[in-house]
Amino acid sequence: MAEQVDVVVVGLGVGGEETAGRLAQAGLRVVGIESRLVGGECPYYGCIPSKMMIRAANLIAETRRVDGIAGTATVQPDWAPVAKRIREEATDTWNDQVAVDRLVNKGATVIKDVATITGPNTVRAGDTEYEAARGIVIATGTVPSVPPIDGLAGTPYWTNREAIEAETLPASLVVLGGGAIGMELAQVFARFGVQVTVVEGAPEVLSMEEPESGELAREALARDGVTFRLGAHAQQVGYADGTFTVTLADGATASGEKLLVATGRRVATAELGLDKLGLDPSARRVEVDEHVRAGDKVWAVGDVTGVGAFTHNAMYQADIAVRDILQEADAPTASYHAMPRVTFTDPEIGAVGLTEKQARDAGLNVRTGSTPIPASTRGWIHKAGNEGFIKVVMDADRGVLVGATSAGPTGGEVLSALAVAVHAAVPVSTLRQMIYAYPTFHRAIGEALRPL
């Protein structure tokens, strides 16, 4: 006989943990099932440890910028304290007991096992079946997507997980993929002395962002010593004598001691039992409505929904799911028109809403404005490492911003003002009349708005 509960949360990554914890605190009987680490990718293999790596690498770069501005300085990179910090401060050497205790203390039951959906309201974990009176929340996240390149399977390639766990660095590294993960890690390792080659099939890196963003990031990494093979598709991978050799479609090769596969992520729900909920187990994502409902008494939150693989989106969707499950009278509905994202390269590249191309493809009457950060007073003062720009994308018919990019030394922080503008559809006429503090990086927003 099934154990009676109110809600079963399948997957306890960022979104699942938030959902389970808040529902339990509200007094519901909640069972959370997780086969790996409670907390998910972000605290153990993503956001937190990678930003520790980036912080360390940026300190190296800043030290090298001292010459000519504040004297002279030399730096000897050492990976050991970075690896130590990741183990001791970020991940507890990949032990999730703190996260498990946090959920249990909120009143949730945590089951460390593989979940299988067995019916419209039932989930099995181990020998126990749970029947959820209020419903099931799917929060199973994503896993690295490894392309079917001839020869790759069976080799000791890295994904982001192995890269984060590295206690020592290789002499050389080939990175497959010029997206955010590939670019962030490529720059980190290059700054620590690794010879890095990035192979990207698109004509430019960060291909989902503005072309100016990709160009800026590529040029920055090139100054750090990274080599790029753009418009290049890997055809074959060989591994022998401790060296990877990647053969490209044009016959050229790229070699390295390690190979990092950073070619995106995918859902892993084929064996979950989604068909028992009337959902397609082979779909590339779990479709949700504005209440993040995937069906009757079924909700989905986080990366599994395919709405931006971001921790902040998982938290956002978790809030909507919780309030919908609790049937709050003022429960919000989801809107993704102002989705922010940041690539934490140096310079940081923050973006919100639509790119210029996306806006034009949507049929909008588009106007754009842009200004380089070095031309601003703060950029001029900053001098070394001041590369960047602010670009705004306006729907001229409505007179509001529908997208923006903030790239520069604090691009992700400057983005916040632009995110508010896009989210709240603040009239451009209002934005142009704002008083922007001087001399700040964000003051350049006013200059970017002038052409509009």
Disulfide bonds with the S-S distance in Angstrom:
Cys42-Cys47 2.48
